[in-house]
Amino acid sequence: MKATKNRLFDTTSTLGRLLLLGVVSIVCGTLVAGLLAPATALAATVADGSISMFNHLPGTLDVDQPAQTTKVLANDGSVIARFYAEDRHDVSLADMSPYIKTGIVAIEDARFYQHGGIDPTGILRAVVATVHGGREGASTITQQYVNNVIIQNLVSKGQTSQVVLGAQKTVGDKLKEMRLAIALEKKYSKDQILQGYLNLIYFGNGAYGIQAAAKLYFDTDAKNLSLPQAAALAGVVNSPTVYDPVAHPANVVTRRNQVLSKMLAQKKITQKQYAAAVKAPLVVHLHKTAQGCVAAKMAPYFCDYVQQLVLNNSAYGTTPEERSKFL
């Protein structure tokens, strides 16, 4: 039976968000240069029973490679068919346009290269916004990455019922993400975290990761994204439904220009680049990658043979579900 959440600690309510931000602010004050405060000091500060002691929260996170698109190739290397549960093609940071790297940092986490996983300055802004009746995100790119990794790990294990989405999160959920974000920053470099983040996040319409998004919306590779294209995709991340380039192009242009404004303010682009980019029309070249043997234009019989070979061979998994995931 699913437990009923205490609304006091439910982050969907204004009181819950204020409490969460207050608790997080206290925790931030106890973390200097990524060092955790003693559990006794934290316990004395936080309301009794609201969260487990920060030091006792999980401090390690398994960052497994997310599901990739599987390709069936001919002898000459040409693609016969593709199989995927999530359309994703991991690429290195070096194979991403510099504009998507600077754009996503500018709009999502301007202090990404300065903080240690959580950003007290951003949290303070969110507290002020909440007090005045508004709402501003305080999660860093590292925290967002942690959240996406947790979801990906649960989905890959078939534990989708355990996935907790943003509006459903409690104070404890948020603090756990903070703890893991700090630990992740100690284990990986900023560029490694940014690369993992850009390869994992969802861009809408079935595209996971920046390479799949670049192909889907602009029929190009991540490394070739122009400034207007990269800024548009950086803006999509906040809400792939609201900022859907296919269904809501006007929303995307508005958000894209906000990204460009942030990039200009942070001196990542020049005034001339900004002026040209905000005037650029949003031209979407939708390129949906077909999958499965049905979509195979060349040697579909061979594709079907390979598919059946995998599905019926225990070397590729002990259960039909595992073998299906292998594809």
N, C-alpha and C positions, 0 to 999 in steps of 0.2 A: 504494500500500500504506500502511495506517495505521501510523504510528510507535508503538512500544511505549513507554509512559511509565515513567520511572524512579520506582519506588515511594517513594524517598526524598522526591521532590517531589510525590507524589500526595496531595492533600488528603483522601482517604478514609481514610488511615491516621492513627493517633494521632501517630506521629513526623512525618508530613507536615504535620498541622495545627499541631503545635508549631513546626516549622521555619517554616511559613508565618506564623504569628503572631509568631514571633521576628523574621523578616525585616521584616514589616509594622511591628512596633514600632520597629525601627531606622529604617525609612524615615520613620515619623511623627516621630521625634526630629529628623530633618533638615529637616522641613517646618515652618516657622514663618510664621504668617499667610498660608499658601498659597504661600509662595515655595519653589521647588525648590532642593535642595542641589546643589552642583557634582557632576558625574558622577564626578570622581576621588575625592571624599570618600566617595561612596556605594559605589563599586567597591572601595574599600579596606576597607569594613566588611562587605560581603556575601560569602559563600563563593564562591570562584572557580567560574564556570560555572553558577551557580544561576539567575541571571536576566540579562537584558540591562540595561545601565545605565539607571537610571530616567529620566534626562533624554532618552534616545533612544527611549523608548516613545511610541506615538501619543498626541498631545496634542489632537486634534480629533475630534469625533463629530458625524456628520450626524443631526440629530433631525428626521426626516421625520414628517409627519402619518400616524398609523397608519390602517389600513384602517377605513372607516366603513360603516355600513349604508346601502345605496342604496334610495331610495324611488321608486316609480312613483306619480305623483299624478294625480288627476282635475282637471278645470278649476276645481272649487271648493276645491282644496287637500286634499281627503280622500285618504287613503292607499289605493291599490289593492293594492299588493304591496310586499314588501321582499326585497332580495337581500343576502346577506352571507356572507363566509367566516368572519369573526369578528363576533359580535354586539356592536357598540360604537357609542356615541353620545357624542362629546366634548361636555363642558359646561365652562363657566368656573368658576373657584373660587368666584365670587360666587353661582353656581347650585348649590352644594353645601351641604348642611347643615353648620353650624359644628361639629356633633358628629363628623362623619366626619373633618373636618380635624384636630381636636384629638385624636380617638381614635386615628387612624392614627399620628400623631406620638408620642403617649403610649406606645403599645405597640411601635412599630417603631424609633423613633429620638428619644428624649426630648430629646437635645441638638441636634436638627436645626437650630434657629435660632441655635445658638452656634458650631458647627464650620464648617470650610471645605471640606467634602466627605468627609473622613475624620475619624474620632473616636478619638484616642489613648486617651481614657478608656474607651471601649467596648472597644477592642482589649485594653487591660490587663485588664479584667474577663474577657474571653474567654480570655486566656492563663492566668489564675488558675483559671478553670473547667476548662480542658483539663488543666492540671497535676494537678488533683484528680479527674480521671476523668470530668468532666462535659462538657457542650458548650453554649456560648452564642454566639449570632450576634454578629458585630461589624460587619456591613455596614450602612452608613448608608442612609437613604432615597435619597440621591443615588447611591450605589453600586448600589443595587437598580434605580434608574431606568436607569442606564447599562447594566446587565446586560440589562434588558428591551428597551431600545432596540437594543442589538446583536443580540439574538435576533430582534426584529421586522424589522430591516433585512435580516438573512440570509434569513428566511422570505419576505419580500416579493420577494426576488431569486431565490427558488427554490433557495437554498443551505442547505437544512435539514440536510444531512449535516455542515455546518461548525458547527452549534450545539453549544456545550459547556455542559452542565448543571452545577449546583452541585457534586455529588459527584465529577464528572470533572475539575474545574478544577485546574490546576497553580498553583504559586507565581507563575509568569509571568503566567498569566491574571488572577489576583487583583491583581497589581501594575499590570497594564494598566488594569483597572477603576478602581483608585485614581487613577492618572494622569489618566484621562478624567474622573473625578468632580471632581477639583480644577479641571480646565480648564472643566468645565461650570458650576461655581459662580462662576467669573470672568465667564462669559458671560451667565448668566441669574440672575434674582432667586430668592430662596427660594420665593416664592409661585408663580413660573412653574414651578419644578422640581416642587413639590408638586402643582400642577395637572396637569402632564404625567404624573406618576407615577400619580395617581388615575384618570386617563383611560386608562392603558395596562395596568395590572396585571390579572391574571386572578383572578376570584372563583369559579371553578368552574362546572360545568354549562353551559359555552359562553358565559358572561358575561364580557366584557372591559370593564374600566372601571366606575366607580362608578354611572353612570347605568343601564347595562344590568343591573348587579347589583341595583340598587334596584327596577327594573321586574320582573326575574325572580323575586326572592324575596319582595318585599313589594308588588308592583303599585303602586308610587309613583315619584315623581321623586326624584333625588338631593337636591334642595333641601328636600324634605319629610320626609326620614328623621328619625325620633324618636331620642332618646338610646339606648334599648335596641337599636333596629334598626341604628343607625350603629355602635355598639360591637360588635354581632354581626358586621357586615361587616368591620370593622377587624380582627377576630380571624381571619376566614377566610383572609386574605392569606398568613399564615404557612404554611399547608398546606391548599389548597382541597379536598384529598381527605379528610384527617383531620377537618377542620372543615367538612364538607359539611352545610349546613342541611337538606337533604332526607334524606340517608342517615344522618347522625349528629347529630341535633339536641341530644342530651345533651352531646356534645363541644363543640358551638357555645356552649351556655349556659355551660359551665365556662370556656371561652376568653373569652366575652363579659364575664363577671364579672371576669376578670383584667384586661381592658381597662378596665373601669369602675374597678377598684381603682387602676390606674395613673393614670387621669384624676383621681381624687380626690386621690391623693398629690401630683400635680403642680398641684393647685388649679384644674383646668379645669372641675370641677363641684363642687356643694355636697354636704354630707353628706346632706341631704334628697333631692337628685336621685339620689344613689348608692343610698340605701336603697330608693327606689321602683323604680329601674331593675333592680336585682338580683333583685327579686321579680317582675318582669314576665315573663309566659310568652313563649316564642318562638313567634310565630304566623306561619307561612310561607304566603303567598298565591302559590303558584307560577304564574307567568305567562310561559310560553315563547312567544317571538315566532316565529310561523310565517313561513316564507320561500318565495319562488318563486311562480310563477303558479298552481301547483296549489292554493296556499293562498288565492288571490285570491277573495274572496266577491263582488266587484263587478267587472264588465267583464273577466273572465279572458281574453277574446279580444283585448282591447286590450293587456293585459299581455303576452300571448304575442307580439303584433306588435312591441311595444317591445323585448322580449328578443331576438327574431330580428333586428331592425334593428341592434341593438348588436353582436350576435355575428357578423354578416355584413358589417359596414361597417369598412373599414380605417381610417377616421377615428378609430375608438375603439381602435386598436391594430394593429400590423403582423402579429401572430400570433393564432391562436384563443385561446391562453393569455392574452395581454395583454388581449384583448377580454373574456374571461371575468372577468378581474380587475377590469375597469372597472365591471362590474355591482355 
